[in-house]
Amino acid sequence: MRKVAVVGCGGSGKSHVARELGRLLDAPVTHLDAAFYDDEWNALPMDKFTDVQRELVTQPRWVIDGNYNSTLQVRLEACDTVVLMDVSTVAALYGVFSRQLRHGAGHKGNGVHNRIHWGVIRYVLTYRRKMRPRVMAKIEEFGSGADVVLLANRRQTRRCLRMVAAEGS
């Protein structure tokens, strides 16, 4: 596990898992929200965002957290491990709202980018039905050489992180 793409619905725990994997694997962590948005929530042009990711995946070790389905292929073709945070809709909604309560709105510098609005809520509510099948198809098409780890709940996530820690010690 040297090049890890962490994907999943908003609120699923991607950023937490990415930070922990980065620490355990001694690998740099990139939160794609931080690369895509500036402090005023202005988006990077998509071609530049794709170029940023192409540069990131040339490194010998990395953990990259974020969905961004339009550029997922870049990460999938380069990674050796895909971690899919495959939590329920209820768990993802809980994650979104509890993160807002814990951290407040805005950019926090640790992968936490909070901005709850109807679009975010709708995305979370429809993720399993609409986006998850697209992500799974891309993993199958472009991540065929990667190990795929599906984490459906917090218990599985903790167990996975303990296993990674044990392998590194």
N, C-alpha and C positions, 0 to 999 in steps of 0.2 A: 504494500500500500504506500505508494509514493506520490501519485497524482490522483487526487480525489475530487470528483464533481458531486456536490451535495444539491439535490433538487427536491422539490415538493411544494405544496401549497403554502401560501402566506400563513404564518402562525403555527406552522408544523414543527418548528424547532430547528430549522436549517442553520441559522446563525450560531446558535448554541453548539450544535454538533460540529460545525465547521471550526469554531474556536477551540473546542476540546480536541478534535482530531489534529488541528495544527499544533497544539501544545504537545500532545502525545507523540506525534510523528516528527516533531521539530521541523515543521514545514510552514512556509508563509501562507497566510490566509487572506483571500480576497473576497470581500462581500460585494457582489455585483451591483447592488443598489448604490454603494458608495462610488463605484466607477461610473455608473449611469447618470446619477443625479448630482447636481451641485447643491450648495446650501440653500438656494432659492427654489429647489425642486425643478430646475430646468434640466431637460434630458439631453444627453450627449447625442449628436447625430448617429444614426444606426451604423453607418459605415465606419465611423471612428470607434464606436463601441465594439464592433467586431474586430477591428485592428488591435484594440487594447487586449482583448481576449486572446487573439492569435499570439501576441507577444507574451502574455502570461503563461500560456501552455508550453512555451519553449523551455521554461525553467525545469531543472531536474526534479524538483519537489514542489508540490503546491496542493492547497485545498481551496476550491472555489465554490462559493455558496450563492445560489440564485437560480431561478427558473429561466426566464428570458428565452422562451421556446424558439424564437426566431434565430437565436445564435447558439442554441444548445448543441448543435452539430460540432461546432468548434471544440467544445469541451469534451464531448463524447468520443470524438476521434482521437483525442490525446490522452485521455485518462486511463488508469488501470483499474479504478474502482469507482462505481456509481453508488452513492447512498441516496436512496429514495425515501424521503420522509412521507410515509403513506398513511398518515393519521386520518381519523374520521373527520367529517365536517364539523361536528360539535367540538372536537378537540382543537381543530384549527381556529374556529371562532373564539374559543376560550383563550387560545394562545395570542390571537390578535388583540383582544380586549385586555387580557391580563398584562401583556407587554405595555400597552398604553398606560395602564394604571401604575405599573412599576417604573417606567422610564419617562412618561410624558411624550409629547409630540416632538418631532424634529429629528435631526441627525445627532447621534450620540457618539460617533467615532469608534464604536465597537461592533459594527454590523447592524446596529439597531437603527432602523429608519422607519419612524412611525408617522403615518398620515392616514387616519381612518376617514374614509368618505364612502358614499354609497357604492362607488366603483370597486373599492377594495372588498366591501362586504359581499357584493354580488359575485366577485371573482371567487371568494372563498366558498360561498354557497353553491356555486356551479362547478368548482374545480374537479371534483371526482367524476362528474358526468361529462364535462366538456374537455378540460385540459389534460387530466390524467391519461386518457386513452392516447392523446397526441404525444405526451411525454413518453409513455410506454412504447409507442411505435418508433419514436426516434431512438430510444435506448436500444431497441431490437435492431434497428437499421444501422446505426452509427456506433454503438457501443458494444459490438459483438465480442471484442477482445477483452472487455472489462468484466471484473467481478461485480455483480449487482447485489446490493444489500438493501432489502426492504425492511423498514422499521415502522411498524403500525401503531406503536404506542410508546409511552415514556419508559415502561419497564423494559421493552426490547431495546430501546435506545441506551439505557443505563447498562444493560448486559453487554451490548456491542462495544461500548466505550471501555468497560472493564476488560473485555477480551483483547482489545487493541492495546490497552495499558499493560496487560500481562505479557503479550507478545514482545513488547518493547523493553521489558525489564529483564 
